[in-house]
Amino acid sequence: NLKKDLAEIIAGIENSFPRHLSIEEQGRFAIGYYHQKQSYFESNKKADAVADESNESTNNKG
């Protein structure tokens, strides 16, 4: 699944690599892009967990 996810991410940016970057810099760009996308999903998971905890707390009171 991780390879599939990574392939989808790379496919999304494949045509938009900054051409002025060297191959090494393009690799760093791709990894940075992947990390940024991953942090977005992690923050969503944390927000969902907080919301779930809040809902459980509210449900236990009533």
Residue pairs with C-beta under 8 A, 6 or more apart in sequence:
6 34
9 33
9 34
9 37
10 30
13 30
13 33
17 26
17 29
17 30
18 26
18 29
21 29
